[in-house]
Amino acid sequence: MDKKKLKHYKELLLDEKKEVLDTLERMEDHQKNSASMREYTEELSAYDNHPADLGTEMFMTSMQANLENHERYRTTEIDRALESIDAGTYGKCNLCGSFIAEARLEVMPEANICMECAKKKVPIEDIIHYRPVEEELLSPPFGRTYKDLDNNYSGFDGEDAYQEVAKFNQVKNDPSFSTADNIDVFDDYSLGTVQDVEKITNEHYEDQIPD
């Protein structure tokens, strides 16, 4: 890379570093004292605060810290790129050794790997189709709480809990709802009963008693 281009990218890096440092300074100026949640929220006591409010404050504090760490990481990468300019290695991929495209350096002057290596490092297919690892434990539906396949289990499992909630919501919102039309949702088609004997009312029982 010729000296003119190196000078151009060095100016880009210095400008970017200045912006990052200004951002960090603004963050520190606006950040409240996070020594304790009481001081952060400017409350005399956190006892009467709703847990959700405290959770929100903790989330915002954590997000602020992560943003600051990200900006500090950028300063590290910018300093590394400036050192590579002085060493005469700027613009070369650290993985394959080929030159990084100038279009990439214009957008991200601190880049130290080319686009091809970046794609191999984190395949774009994995990013597009990424799903939380928890889904591997939650399949099939109701995951670990689904006990219908266990012939020795006769208790109340996760699917039963869902069915009871679904029945309540459907009956509450739509009195004309028929469980017979929703075979895939409910195991038992009689609302409010588990066994047929539960359908016997007190009046029906009294009518069976001889006078």
N, C-alpha and C positions, 0 to 999 in steps of 0.2 A: 504494500500500500504506500502511495507516495506521501510526501510530507504535507501537501496541501489538504489531502483528505484526512490525514491524522490530526491536523490542526482543527479541522472542522468537527470531527468527532470528539476531540478533547473539549472543545467549547460546548458541545452538546452535553457532555458529561458534567462539566462544571456548572452549567445552567441547571441541569437536572438535580445535581447535588444541592445547589442553593435552594431550589424549590422544596426539596425533601427536608432540609434543615429548617426552613421557614415553617413548614407544616408541623414538624416536631415541636418547634418553639410555641406555635399556637396551641397545640394539644396540651403542652405542659402548662401554659398560661390559663387555659380554660378548665383544666382538670382540677377537681376538688380534692381535698385531703382524704385519701382512701385508707388511712391508718385503721379505721374501724367503720362499720356500717353506720353507726350512730353519727359519727362526724361527717361521713359522706352525705347522709340524708339531712344533715343539719337539724336533727331531732334530739331532744333531751333524752329520749328513751325510744327504743324500738319495740317495746312491749306491746303498745296499743296499735301498732301498724299491722295491716293485713299481710299474711305471708306472701301473697301474690305481689304486693307492692315491693316487699323486700327482694323477692325473686327477680323482679324487673330491674331493680337497682343493681343487683349482683350481676345480672346479664349485661347491663350497660357498662359496668365497670370492667367486666371480662372482655367485652368487645373493644373498649377503649385500649386496654392493654395489648390486645392482639393487633390492633391497627398500629400502635406505636412500635411493636416488635417488627411488623412488616416494613415500616418506614426505616427503622434502624438496619434491617437486613438489606434494604436497597442501598443505603449509604455504604455498607460493606462491599456490595457488588460494584458500586460505582468506583470506590477506591481501588478495588482489584483491577477494574478495567483501565483506570489511569496508570496504574503500575505497569500493566501490560503494554501500554503505549510507550512508556519509557524503556521497557525491555525489548521493544520491537516485535512483540508477538500478538499485538492487538489485531482482531479480525479473523483469527484462526480458531477453528473448532477444537475444543479441548479433548473431544472424543475421537474424531476421525482425522483431524489435522487439516481438513479442507477449509477454504475461505468462506466466511459467513457472508451471505448476500447483503449488499449494501441497503437494500430495501428494509431488511430486518434490523440492521444497525441504525437506520434512520428512526425507526419506531422505538427500538430498545437498544440504545447505544452500549449498554452494559452487558449485552448478551455474550455468552462465552461458548455456546454450542449452536450449530446450524439447525435449520428447520428439519432436515432429514433425521438427524440424531434425536431431536426433540420429539418427533413423532414416534420413533422407535422406543424412546425412553418411556413415554406415556402414550400408547396407541390411542388415536382419536376414537376408535371403535369402543375402547374401554370407557372413555369419557362419556360418549353418547349413550351407551347402554348400561351405564353404571347403576347398580341397585344397592341399597343398604345390605350389609352382610347379615343383618338380623333376619332378613327374609328367608335365609336358608333354614332357619330354625322355626319360622312361622308357617311353613308350608308342610302339609295341607292346611286349609283354613282351621283356625283355632289351635294349630300347632301342637304344643305339648299338652294342652288341656283337652284334646279330642280323645275320648276313651272308648268310643263305640267299637273299635276293633279289638278291644280287650274283653274277651268273653267272661273273665273273672271279675270285671268291674261293673257294678250296678249303681254307682253313685251319681251325683249331679256334676256334669262336666261343663266345659266351656261352651259347647254347642247348646246344651240345655239352657244355660244362662242367657245366651243370645235369643233363643226361642221365646223364653218368658218375657224378655224385654220387648221383643218384636210383637208379641201378642198384646201386651199392655198398650203399646203405642198405636197399633192398628185399631183395637177396639175403642180406645179413647178418642181417636180422631175420626173414626168411621164406624158408627154402630152397625152399618149394614155389611161390614166386612165378613167374608166367609172363609174360614180356614180350609174348607174343602177345595177351594180354588188355588190354594197355595201349598200344594203337597211338598214342594221342594224346601219349604221353610220350616214346617212344623212336623214333628213326629206324631203328636197327639192332636186329633182334630176337635177335641172337646175342651172348650175354654174353661179354665178354673178347676178342672178335675184331672186326676191321674188314673184312677181306677173307676170302673163302672159303678161300684158300690157307693161311690161318693155322690152319684146322681140321685140317690134315694133321699127324698126330703123327709122331714120330721112328720109332716102331715100324711105322707104316703105310708110311713111306718105305722102310725097310729091307726090308719084304716085297716091294716092287716091284723091288728090285735083283736081277738074275739071279744065280744061284749060280755 
